[in-house]
C-alpha cells in the first residue's frame, strides 16, 4: 500500500505535538513548584524575642545614704550623737529600728544624729510604718497618762504616738511612743518641719549607697 508523504509528515507533526504535550503534562509537580508563589514574607512566623524588662527607676540622690555616723559599738541607753557640720541642705528623713532601738536623723542622705530610744511594750507596741509628723508642741503634756510631760513632742498618729523627750534608761518603756533623750529631742524638734516622714521598721538594715525611701 502506498503512503502519501503529506499524511506521513502530518502524522509525525501531530505525534510530536502530542508527545510534547505529554512531556509538559507528565511532571505537574515540578511545574507547580516553579509556578506557585513563595510564602508572603509578612506572614512568615518570626522567632519570638522576649520583651526587655523595664528599667528600674533612677534613685533620688537626695535620699541615698552618703554617710553613716562613725559610732563604735551599740548605742547605750541615754547615749546620743550629733554631727551636722558641713552637711549640705537636703530633705530630712527619720528612721527608727525597733530591733536595734535606735533612731537616726538623715539630712540629704547624711546621717547627722543617732540615739538610743525607749519603745512601747507588748501591750502597747510602737507601730510599724511610715508616719509624717502631724504637729509639734515644745511644751506638751499627755492628755491620756496623768499629764505626763512630753517635751518637744512631734506627733505621728491620731491616737497620740509621738517622738518626744524623756529619760532613756534601761528597764523603762513607753505607751507606744518613741522616747529620746530630751537634749536630742530639742535638737530634732528645732530642725524637723511638720510633714517630715518617720520610717519605723523592725530589723531592716541599710548601708552606704542604699535609698532611705
Biotite code that builds the C-alpha atoms (Angstrom):
import biotite.structure as struc

atoms = struc.array([
    struc.Atom([0.000, 0.000, 0.000], chain_id="A", res_id=1, res_name="UNK", atom_name="CA", element="C"),
    struc.Atom([1.375, 3.385, -0.936], chain_id="A", res_id=2, res_name="UNK", atom_name="CA", element="C"),
    struc.Atom([1.626, 6.126, 1.740], chain_id="A", res_id=3, res_name="UNK", atom_name="CA", element="C"),
    struc.Atom([1.095, 9.700, 0.886], chain_id="A", res_id=4, res_name="UNK", atom_name="CA", element="C"),
    struc.Atom([4.149, 11.630, 2.092], chain_id="A", res_id=5, res_name="UNK", atom_name="CA", element="C"),
    struc.Atom([1.920, 14.549, 3.211], chain_id="A", res_id=6, res_name="UNK", atom_name="CA", element="C"),
    struc.Atom([-0.038, 12.252, 5.505], chain_id="A", res_id=7, res_name="UNK", atom_name="CA", element="C"),
    struc.Atom([3.220, 10.896, 6.921], chain_id="A", res_id=8, res_name="UNK", atom_name="CA", element="C"),
    struc.Atom([4.520, 14.375, 7.695], chain_id="A", res_id=9, res_name="UNK", atom_name="CA", element="C"),
    struc.Atom([1.199, 15.348, 9.207], chain_id="A", res_id=10, res_name="UNK", atom_name="CA", element="C"),
    struc.Atom([1.177, 12.244, 11.365], chain_id="A", res_id=11, res_name="UNK", atom_name="CA", element="C"),
    struc.Atom([4.700, 12.875, 12.589], chain_id="A", res_id=12, res_name="UNK", atom_name="CA", element="C"),
    struc.Atom([3.845, 16.517, 13.321], chain_id="A", res_id=13, res_name="UNK", atom_name="CA", element="C"),
    struc.Atom([0.770, 15.507, 15.292], chain_id="A", res_id=14, res_name="UNK", atom_name="CA", element="C"),
    struc.Atom([2.692, 12.900, 17.218], chain_id="A", res_id=15, res_name="UNK", atom_name="CA", element="C"),
    struc.Atom([5.301, 15.490, 18.042], chain_id="A", res_id=16, res_name="UNK", atom_name="CA", element="C"),
    struc.Atom([2.661, 17.834, 19.418], chain_id="A", res_id=17, res_name="UNK", atom_name="CA", element="C"),
    struc.Atom([1.055, 15.074, 21.456], chain_id="A", res_id=18, res_name="UNK", atom_name="CA", element="C"),
    struc.Atom([4.428, 13.919, 22.696], chain_id="A", res_id=19, res_name="UNK", atom_name="CA", element="C"),
    struc.Atom([5.380, 17.442, 23.714], chain_id="A", res_id=20, res_name="UNK", atom_name="CA", element="C"),
    struc.Atom([2.070, 17.789, 25.481], chain_id="A", res_id=21, res_name="UNK", atom_name="CA", element="C"),
    struc.Atom([2.754, 14.577, 27.301], chain_id="A", res_id=22, res_name="UNK", atom_name="CA", element="C"),
    struc.Atom([6.103, 15.940, 28.413], chain_id="A", res_id=23, res_name="UNK", atom_name="CA", element="C"),
    struc.Atom([4.504, 19.123, 29.659], chain_id="A", res_id=24, res_name="UNK", atom_name="CA", element="C"),
    struc.Atom([1.704, 17.289, 31.464], chain_id="A", res_id=25, res_name="UNK", atom_name="CA", element="C"),
    struc.Atom([3.835, 14.427, 32.686], chain_id="A", res_id=26, res_name="UNK", atom_name="CA", element="C"),
    struc.Atom([5.513, 16.380, 35.564], chain_id="A", res_id=27, res_name="UNK", atom_name="CA", element="C"),
    struc.Atom([2.810, 18.525, 37.145], chain_id="A", res_id=28, res_name="UNK", atom_name="CA", element="C"),
    struc.Atom([4.557, 18.646, 40.485], chain_id="A", res_id=29, res_name="UNK", atom_name="CA", element="C"),
    struc.Atom([7.705, 20.130, 39.063], chain_id="A", res_id=30, res_name="UNK", atom_name="CA", element="C"),
    struc.Atom([5.698, 22.668, 37.148], chain_id="A", res_id=31, res_name="UNK", atom_name="CA", element="C"),
    struc.Atom([3.727, 23.613, 40.302], chain_id="A", res_id=32, res_name="UNK", atom_name="CA", element="C"),
    struc.Atom([6.877, 24.048, 42.288], chain_id="A", res_id=33, res_name="UNK", atom_name="CA", element="C"),
    struc.Atom([8.044, 26.630, 39.821], chain_id="A", res_id=34, res_name="UNK", atom_name="CA", element="C"),
    struc.Atom([4.796, 28.434, 39.236], chain_id="A", res_id=35, res_name="UNK", atom_name="CA", element="C"),
    struc.Atom([3.361, 28.661, 42.748], chain_id="A", res_id=36, res_name="UNK", atom_name="CA", element="C"),
    struc.Atom([4.364, 31.840, 44.538], chain_id="A", res_id=37, res_name="UNK", atom_name="CA", element="C"),
    struc.Atom([6.587, 31.605, 47.625], chain_id="A", res_id=38, res_name="UNK", atom_name="CA", element="C"),
    struc.Atom([5.314, 32.417, 51.142], chain_id="A", res_id=39, res_name="UNK", atom_name="CA", element="C"),
    struc.Atom([4.459, 36.022, 51.884], chain_id="A", res_id=40, res_name="UNK", atom_name="CA", element="C"),
    struc.Atom([7.384, 37.335, 53.925], chain_id="A", res_id=41, res_name="UNK", atom_name="CA", element="C"),
    struc.Atom([4.905, 39.316, 56.043], chain_id="A", res_id=42, res_name="UNK", atom_name="CA", element="C"),
    struc.Atom([3.179, 36.069, 57.064], chain_id="A", res_id=43, res_name="UNK", atom_name="CA", element="C"),
    struc.Atom([6.271, 34.026, 57.863], chain_id="A", res_id=44, res_name="UNK", atom_name="CA", element="C"),
    struc.Atom([6.465, 33.324, 61.593], chain_id="A", res_id=45, res_name="UNK", atom_name="CA", element="C"),
    struc.Atom([9.384, 35.131, 63.150], chain_id="A", res_id=46, res_name="UNK", atom_name="CA", element="C"),
    struc.Atom([11.186, 33.866, 66.241], chain_id="A", res_id=47, res_name="UNK", atom_name="CA", element="C"),
    struc.Atom([9.777, 35.471, 69.366], chain_id="A", res_id=48, res_name="UNK", atom_name="CA", element="C"),
    struc.Atom([12.073, 37.931, 71.090], chain_id="A", res_id=49, res_name="UNK", atom_name="CA", element="C"),
    struc.Atom([11.490, 38.426, 74.815], chain_id="A", res_id=50, res_name="UNK", atom_name="CA", element="C"),
    struc.Atom([10.425, 41.946, 75.663], chain_id="A", res_id=51, res_name="UNK", atom_name="CA", element="C"),
    struc.Atom([13.096, 43.870, 77.521], chain_id="A", res_id=52, res_name="UNK", atom_name="CA", element="C"),
    struc.Atom([12.444, 44.181, 81.246], chain_id="A", res_id=53, res_name="UNK", atom_name="CA", element="C"),
    struc.Atom([11.516, 47.700, 82.298], chain_id="A", res_id=54, res_name="UNK", atom_name="CA", element="C"),
    struc.Atom([14.421, 49.709, 83.585], chain_id="A", res_id=55, res_name="UNK", atom_name="CA", element="C"),
    struc.Atom([14.458, 50.373, 87.307], chain_id="A", res_id=56, res_name="UNK", atom_name="CA", element="C"),
    struc.Atom([13.590, 53.982, 88.105], chain_id="A", res_id=57, res_name="UNK", atom_name="CA", element="C"),
    struc.Atom([16.668, 56.012, 88.985], chain_id="A", res_id=58, res_name="UNK", atom_name="CA", element="C"),
    struc.Atom([17.338, 56.603, 92.662], chain_id="A", res_id=59, res_name="UNK", atom_name="CA", element="C"),
    struc.Atom([16.564, 60.025, 94.037], chain_id="A", res_id=60, res_name="UNK", atom_name="CA", element="C"),
    struc.Atom([20.056, 61.047, 95.123], chain_id="A", res_id=61, res_name="UNK", atom_name="CA", element="C"),
    struc.Atom([18.636, 63.275, 97.850], chain_id="A", res_id=62, res_name="UNK", atom_name="CA", element="C"),
    struc.Atom([17.639, 60.128, 99.758], chain_id="A", res_id=63, res_name="UNK", atom_name="CA", element="C"),
    struc.Atom([20.635, 57.910, 99.013], chain_id="A", res_id=64, res_name="UNK", atom_name="CA", element="C"),
    struc.Atom([22.738, 57.232, 102.123], chain_id="A", res_id=65, res_name="UNK", atom_name="CA", element="C"),
    struc.Atom([26.042, 59.043, 101.744], chain_id="A", res_id=66, res_name="UNK", atom_name="CA", element="C"),
    struc.Atom([27.325, 58.869, 105.318], chain_id="A", res_id=67, res_name="UNK", atom_name="CA", element="C"),
    struc.Atom([26.763, 56.851, 108.465], chain_id="A", res_id=68, res_name="UNK", atom_name="CA", element="C"),
    struc.Atom([27.996, 58.384, 111.713], chain_id="A", res_id=69, res_name="UNK", atom_name="CA", element="C"),
    struc.Atom([31.187, 56.613, 112.874], chain_id="A", res_id=70, res_name="UNK", atom_name="CA", element="C"),
    struc.Atom([29.795, 55.208, 116.124], chain_id="A", res_id=71, res_name="UNK", atom_name="CA", element="C"),
    struc.Atom([31.743, 52.390, 117.749], chain_id="A", res_id=72, res_name="UNK", atom_name="CA", element="C"),
    struc.Atom([29.601, 49.610, 119.178], chain_id="A", res_id=73, res_name="UNK", atom_name="CA", element="C"),
    struc.Atom([25.904, 49.648, 120.011], chain_id="A", res_id=74, res_name="UNK", atom_name="CA", element="C"),
    struc.Atom([24.416, 52.910, 121.282], chain_id="A", res_id=75, res_name="UNK", atom_name="CA", element="C"),
    struc.Atom([23.748, 52.667, 125.006], chain_id="A", res_id=76, res_name="UNK", atom_name="CA", element="C"),
    struc.Atom([20.631, 53.921, 126.807], chain_id="A", res_id=77, res_name="UNK", atom_name="CA", element="C"),
    struc.Atom([20.864, 57.656, 127.336], chain_id="A", res_id=78, res_name="UNK", atom_name="CA", element="C"),
    struc.Atom([23.593, 57.999, 124.691], chain_id="A", res_id=79, res_name="UNK", atom_name="CA", element="C"),
    struc.Atom([23.168, 60.156, 121.611], chain_id="A", res_id=80, res_name="UNK", atom_name="CA", element="C"),
    struc.Atom([25.335, 61.510, 118.798], chain_id="A", res_id=81, res_name="UNK", atom_name="CA", element="C"),
    struc.Atom([25.056, 64.613, 116.601], chain_id="A", res_id=82, res_name="UNK", atom_name="CA", element="C"),
    struc.Atom([27.260, 65.934, 113.782], chain_id="A", res_id=83, res_name="UNK", atom_name="CA", element="C"),
    struc.Atom([25.834, 68.175, 111.064], chain_id="A", res_id=84, res_name="UNK", atom_name="CA", element="C"),
    struc.Atom([28.960, 70.203, 110.337], chain_id="A", res_id=85, res_name="UNK", atom_name="CA", element="C"),
    struc.Atom([29.480, 70.751, 106.626], chain_id="A", res_id=86, res_name="UNK", atom_name="CA", element="C"),
    struc.Atom([26.371, 68.772, 105.661], chain_id="A", res_id=87, res_name="UNK", atom_name="CA", element="C"),
    struc.Atom([24.631, 70.418, 102.683], chain_id="A", res_id=88, res_name="UNK", atom_name="CA", element="C"),
    struc.Atom([20.951, 71.263, 102.708], chain_id="A", res_id=89, res_name="UNK", atom_name="CA", element="C"),
    struc.Atom([18.643, 68.416, 101.814], chain_id="A", res_id=90, res_name="UNK", atom_name="CA", element="C"),
    struc.Atom([15.382, 66.714, 102.786], chain_id="A", res_id=91, res_name="UNK", atom_name="CA", element="C"),
    struc.Atom([15.120, 65.288, 106.283], chain_id="A", res_id=92, res_name="UNK", atom_name="CA", element="C"),
    struc.Atom([14.222, 61.664, 106.997], chain_id="A", res_id=93, res_name="UNK", atom_name="CA", element="C"),
    struc.Atom([13.938, 59.987, 110.395], chain_id="A", res_id=94, res_name="UNK", atom_name="CA", element="C"),
    struc.Atom([14.343, 56.220, 110.750], chain_id="A", res_id=95, res_name="UNK", atom_name="CA", element="C"),
    struc.Atom([13.575, 54.074, 113.792], chain_id="A", res_id=96, res_name="UNK", atom_name="CA", element="C"),
    struc.Atom([14.606, 50.418, 114.065], chain_id="A", res_id=97, res_name="UNK", atom_name="CA", element="C"),
    struc.Atom([12.623, 48.624, 116.766], chain_id="A", res_id=98, res_name="UNK", atom_name="CA", element="C"),
    struc.Atom([15.104, 45.746, 116.995], chain_id="A", res_id=99, res_name="UNK", atom_name="CA", element="C"),
    struc.Atom([18.180, 47.950, 117.400], chain_id="A", res_id=100, res_name="UNK", atom_name="CA", element="C"),
    struc.Atom([16.194, 50.518, 119.466], chain_id="A", res_id=101, res_name="UNK", atom_name="CA", element="C"),
    struc.Atom([17.886, 53.302, 117.558], chain_id="A", res_id=102, res_name="UNK", atom_name="CA", element="C"),
    struc.Atom([16.537, 56.475, 115.950], chain_id="A", res_id=103, res_name="UNK", atom_name="CA", element="C"),
    struc.Atom([18.569, 58.132, 113.174], chain_id="A", res_id=104, res_name="UNK", atom_name="CA", element="C"),
    struc.Atom([18.171, 61.523, 111.501], chain_id="A", res_id=105, res_name="UNK", atom_name="CA", element="C"),
    struc.Atom([19.307, 61.937, 107.879], chain_id="A", res_id=106, res_name="UNK", atom_name="CA", element="C"),
    struc.Atom([19.731, 65.210, 106.010], chain_id="A", res_id=107, res_name="UNK", atom_name="CA", element="C"),
    struc.Atom([20.138, 64.858, 102.258], chain_id="A", res_id=108, res_name="UNK", atom_name="CA", element="C"),
    struc.Atom([21.301, 61.275, 102.812], chain_id="A", res_id=109, res_name="UNK", atom_name="CA", element="C"),
    struc.Atom([23.859, 62.177, 105.509], chain_id="A", res_id=110, res_name="UNK", atom_name="CA", element="C"),
    struc.Atom([23.244, 60.753, 108.976], chain_id="A", res_id=111, res_name="UNK", atom_name="CA", element="C"),
    struc.Atom([23.538, 63.716, 111.321], chain_id="A", res_id=112, res_name="UNK", atom_name="CA", element="C"),
    struc.Atom([22.040, 62.275, 114.513], chain_id="A", res_id=113, res_name="UNK", atom_name="CA", element="C"),
    struc.Atom([21.523, 58.936, 116.233], chain_id="A", res_id=114, res_name="UNK", atom_name="CA", element="C"),
    struc.Atom([20.256, 57.926, 119.660], chain_id="A", res_id=115, res_name="UNK", atom_name="CA", element="C"),
    struc.Atom([19.011, 55.023, 121.715], chain_id="A", res_id=116, res_name="UNK", atom_name="CA", element="C"),
    struc.Atom([15.245, 55.148, 122.291], chain_id="A", res_id=117, res_name="UNK", atom_name="CA", element="C"),
    struc.Atom([12.503, 53.925, 124.574], chain_id="A", res_id=118, res_name="UNK", atom_name="CA", element="C"),
    struc.Atom([9.710, 51.981, 122.866], chain_id="A", res_id=119, res_name="UNK", atom_name="CA", element="C"),
    struc.Atom([6.300, 50.580, 123.694], chain_id="A", res_id=120, res_name="UNK", atom_name="CA", element="C"),
    struc.Atom([5.533, 47.319, 125.454], chain_id="A", res_id=121, res_name="UNK", atom_name="CA", element="C"),
    struc.Atom([3.890, 44.208, 124.004], chain_id="A", res_id=122, res_name="UNK", atom_name="CA", element="C"),
    struc.Atom([0.566, 45.531, 125.329], chain_id="A", res_id=123, res_name="UNK", atom_name="CA", element="C"),
    struc.Atom([1.150, 48.991, 123.832], chain_id="A", res_id=124, res_name="UNK", atom_name="CA", element="C"),
    struc.Atom([3.638, 48.419, 120.990], chain_id="A", res_id=125, res_name="UNK", atom_name="CA", element="C"),
    struc.Atom([5.227, 51.111, 118.875], chain_id="A", res_id=126, res_name="UNK", atom_name="CA", element="C"),
    struc.Atom([3.580, 50.780, 115.437], chain_id="A", res_id=127, res_name="UNK", atom_name="CA", element="C"),
    struc.Atom([5.438, 49.910, 112.251], chain_id="A", res_id=128, res_name="UNK", atom_name="CA", element="C"),
    struc.Atom([5.028, 52.026, 109.128], chain_id="A", res_id=129, res_name="UNK", atom_name="CA", element="C"),
    struc.Atom([5.697, 55.419, 107.599], chain_id="A", res_id=130, res_name="UNK", atom_name="CA", element="C"),
    struc.Atom([4.339, 58.363, 109.564], chain_id="A", res_id=131, res_name="UNK", atom_name="CA", element="C"),
    struc.Atom([4.584, 62.051, 108.672], chain_id="A", res_id=132, res_name="UNK", atom_name="CA", element="C"),
    struc.Atom([4.979, 64.425, 111.581], chain_id="A", res_id=133, res_name="UNK", atom_name="CA", element="C"),
    struc.Atom([1.431, 65.773, 112.073], chain_id="A", res_id=134, res_name="UNK", atom_name="CA", element="C"),
    struc.Atom([2.044, 68.512, 114.602], chain_id="A", res_id=135, res_name="UNK", atom_name="CA", element="C"),
    struc.Atom([4.637, 69.738, 117.094], chain_id="A", res_id=136, res_name="UNK", atom_name="CA", element="C"),
    struc.Atom([4.442, 71.090, 120.644], chain_id="A", res_id=137, res_name="UNK", atom_name="CA", element="C"),
    struc.Atom([7.566, 72.057, 122.575], chain_id="A", res_id=138, res_name="UNK", atom_name="CA", element="C"),
    struc.Atom([5.786, 72.042, 125.950], chain_id="A", res_id=139, res_name="UNK", atom_name="CA", element="C"),
    struc.Atom([3.325, 69.173, 125.644], chain_id="A", res_id=140, res_name="UNK", atom_name="CA", element="C"),
    struc.Atom([1.675, 67.129, 128.393], chain_id="A", res_id=141, res_name="UNK", atom_name="CA", element="C"),
    struc.Atom([-0.111, 63.826, 127.902], chain_id="A", res_id=142, res_name="UNK", atom_name="CA", element="C"),
    struc.Atom([-3.888, 64.059, 127.863], chain_id="A", res_id=143, res_name="UNK", atom_name="CA", element="C"),
    struc.Atom([-4.121, 60.297, 128.460], chain_id="A", res_id=144, res_name="UNK", atom_name="CA", element="C"),
    struc.Atom([-1.482, 59.435, 131.060], chain_id="A", res_id=145, res_name="UNK", atom_name="CA", element="C"),
    struc.Atom([-1.876, 61.816, 134.025], chain_id="A", res_id=146, res_name="UNK", atom_name="CA", element="C"),
    struc.Atom([-0.496, 64.800, 132.155], chain_id="A", res_id=147, res_name="UNK", atom_name="CA", element="C"),
    struc.Atom([2.927, 63.228, 131.953], chain_id="A", res_id=148, res_name="UNK", atom_name="CA", element="C"),
    struc.Atom([5.425, 65.709, 130.491], chain_id="A", res_id=149, res_name="UNK", atom_name="CA", element="C"),
    struc.Atom([6.312, 65.079, 126.840], chain_id="A", res_id=150, res_name="UNK", atom_name="CA", element="C"),
    struc.Atom([8.756, 67.875, 125.966], chain_id="A", res_id=151, res_name="UNK", atom_name="CA", element="C"),
    struc.Atom([9.442, 68.636, 122.298], chain_id="A", res_id=152, res_name="UNK", atom_name="CA", element="C"),
    struc.Atom([6.653, 66.368, 121.070], chain_id="A", res_id=153, res_name="UNK", atom_name="CA", element="C"),
    struc.Atom([6.377, 65.538, 117.375], chain_id="A", res_id=154, res_name="UNK", atom_name="CA", element="C"),
    struc.Atom([3.093, 63.698, 116.877], chain_id="A", res_id=155, res_name="UNK", atom_name="CA", element="C"),
    struc.Atom([2.876, 60.788, 114.413], chain_id="A", res_id=156, res_name="UNK", atom_name="CA", element="C"),
    struc.Atom([-0.565, 59.170, 114.788], chain_id="A", res_id=157, res_name="UNK", atom_name="CA", element="C"),
    struc.Atom([-4.125, 60.228, 115.679], chain_id="A", res_id=158, res_name="UNK", atom_name="CA", element="C"),
    struc.Atom([-4.037, 58.107, 118.853], chain_id="A", res_id=159, res_name="UNK", atom_name="CA", element="C"),
    struc.Atom([-1.072, 60.033, 120.239], chain_id="A", res_id=160, res_name="UNK", atom_name="CA", element="C"),
    struc.Atom([2.061, 58.062, 119.294], chain_id="A", res_id=161, res_name="UNK", atom_name="CA", element="C"),
    struc.Atom([4.855, 60.638, 119.164], chain_id="A", res_id=162, res_name="UNK", atom_name="CA", element="C"),
    struc.Atom([8.570, 61.233, 119.300], chain_id="A", res_id=163, res_name="UNK", atom_name="CA", element="C"),
    struc.Atom([9.340, 63.206, 122.465], chain_id="A", res_id=164, res_name="UNK", atom_name="CA", element="C"),
    struc.Atom([11.960, 63.863, 125.096], chain_id="A", res_id=165, res_name="UNK", atom_name="CA", element="C"),
    struc.Atom([12.190, 61.684, 128.170], chain_id="A", res_id=166, res_name="UNK", atom_name="CA", element="C"),
    struc.Atom([14.631, 59.887, 130.451], chain_id="A", res_id=167, res_name="UNK", atom_name="CA", element="C"),
    struc.Atom([16.013, 56.999, 128.402], chain_id="A", res_id=168, res_name="UNK", atom_name="CA", element="C"),
    struc.Atom([17.169, 54.289, 130.800], chain_id="A", res_id=169, res_name="UNK", atom_name="CA", element="C"),
    struc.Atom([17.291, 50.510, 130.695], chain_id="A", res_id=170, res_name="UNK", atom_name="CA", element="C"),
    struc.Atom([14.132, 48.958, 132.102], chain_id="A", res_id=171, res_name="UNK", atom_name="CA", element="C"),
    struc.Atom([11.930, 51.885, 131.094], chain_id="A", res_id=172, res_name="UNK", atom_name="CA", element="C"),
    struc.Atom([9.254, 51.716, 128.402], chain_id="A", res_id=173, res_name="UNK", atom_name="CA", element="C"),
    struc.Atom([6.618, 53.901, 126.807], chain_id="A", res_id=174, res_name="UNK", atom_name="CA", element="C"),
    struc.Atom([2.954, 53.518, 125.881], chain_id="A", res_id=175, res_name="UNK", atom_name="CA", element="C"),
    struc.Atom([3.881, 53.195, 122.205], chain_id="A", res_id=176, res_name="UNK", atom_name="CA", element="C"),
    struc.Atom([5.746, 56.492, 121.843], chain_id="A", res_id=177, res_name="UNK", atom_name="CA", element="C"),
    struc.Atom([9.366, 56.816, 120.750], chain_id="A", res_id=178, res_name="UNK", atom_name="CA", element="C"),
    struc.Atom([11.202, 58.363, 123.682], chain_id="A", res_id=179, res_name="UNK", atom_name="CA", element="C"),
    struc.Atom([14.560, 60.056, 123.068], chain_id="A", res_id=180, res_name="UNK", atom_name="CA", element="C"),
    struc.Atom([16.902, 61.929, 125.448], chain_id="A", res_id=181, res_name="UNK", atom_name="CA", element="C"),
    struc.Atom([15.491, 65.404, 125.993], chain_id="A", res_id=182, res_name="UNK", atom_name="CA", element="C"),
    struc.Atom([18.565, 67.307, 124.676], chain_id="A", res_id=183, res_name="UNK", atom_name="CA", element="C"),
    struc.Atom([18.373, 65.229, 121.478], chain_id="A", res_id=184, res_name="UNK", atom_name="CA", element="C"),
    struc.Atom([14.610, 65.828, 121.242], chain_id="A", res_id=185, res_name="UNK", atom_name="CA", element="C"),
    struc.Atom([15.249, 69.564, 121.436], chain_id="A", res_id=186, res_name="UNK", atom_name="CA", element="C"),
    struc.Atom([17.704, 69.387, 118.517], chain_id="A", res_id=187, res_name="UNK", atom_name="CA", element="C"),
    struc.Atom([15.427, 67.451, 116.165], chain_id="A", res_id=188, res_name="UNK", atom_name="CA", element="C"),
    struc.Atom([12.386, 69.493, 117.218], chain_id="A", res_id=189, res_name="UNK", atom_name="CA", element="C"),
    struc.Atom([14.157, 72.678, 116.083], chain_id="A", res_id=190, res_name="UNK", atom_name="CA", element="C"),
    struc.Atom([15.237, 71.090, 112.792], chain_id="A", res_id=191, res_name="UNK", atom_name="CA", element="C"),
    struc.Atom([12.323, 68.930, 111.643], chain_id="A", res_id=192, res_name="UNK", atom_name="CA", element="C"),
    struc.Atom([9.300, 70.587, 109.996], chain_id="A", res_id=193, res_name="UNK", atom_name="CA", element="C"),
    struc.Atom([5.753, 69.243, 110.057], chain_id="A", res_id=194, res_name="UNK", atom_name="CA", element="C"),
    struc.Atom([5.348, 66.695, 107.264], chain_id="A", res_id=195, res_name="UNK", atom_name="CA", element="C"),
    struc.Atom([8.770, 65.094, 107.704], chain_id="A", res_id=196, res_name="UNK", atom_name="CA", element="C"),
    struc.Atom([8.436, 61.326, 107.273], chain_id="A", res_id=197, res_name="UNK", atom_name="CA", element="C"),
    struc.Atom([9.395, 58.898, 110.011], chain_id="A", res_id=198, res_name="UNK", atom_name="CA", element="C"),
    struc.Atom([10.102, 55.310, 108.881], chain_id="A", res_id=199, res_name="UNK", atom_name="CA", element="C"),
    struc.Atom([9.564, 52.795, 111.695], chain_id="A", res_id=200, res_name="UNK", atom_name="CA", element="C"),
    struc.Atom([10.919, 49.349, 110.809], chain_id="A", res_id=201, res_name="UNK", atom_name="CA", element="C"),
    struc.Atom([11.903, 46.154, 112.606], chain_id="A", res_id=202, res_name="UNK", atom_name="CA", element="C"),
    struc.Atom([15.322, 44.695, 111.870], chain_id="A", res_id=203, res_name="UNK", atom_name="CA", element="C"),
    struc.Atom([15.689, 46.394, 108.485], chain_id="A", res_id=204, res_name="UNK", atom_name="CA", element="C"),
    struc.Atom([19.314, 47.340, 107.862], chain_id="A", res_id=205, res_name="UNK", atom_name="CA", element="C"),
    struc.Atom([20.674, 49.898, 105.417], chain_id="A", res_id=206, res_name="UNK", atom_name="CA", element="C"),
    struc.Atom([24.172, 50.706, 104.234], chain_id="A", res_id=207, res_name="UNK", atom_name="CA", element="C"),
    struc.Atom([26.059, 53.346, 102.300], chain_id="A", res_id=208, res_name="UNK", atom_name="CA", element="C"),
    struc.Atom([24.514, 53.701, 98.825], chain_id="A", res_id=209, res_name="UNK", atom_name="CA", element="C"),
    struc.Atom([21.062, 52.403, 99.798], chain_id="A", res_id=210, res_name="UNK", atom_name="CA", element="C"),
    struc.Atom([17.981, 54.557, 99.439], chain_id="A", res_id=211, res_name="UNK", atom_name="CA", element="C"),
    struc.Atom([16.162, 55.687, 102.548], chain_id="A", res_id=212, res_name="UNK", atom_name="CA", element="C"),
    struc.Atom([12.750, 55.661, 100.847], chain_id="A", res_id=213, res_name="UNK", atom_name="CA", element="C"),
])
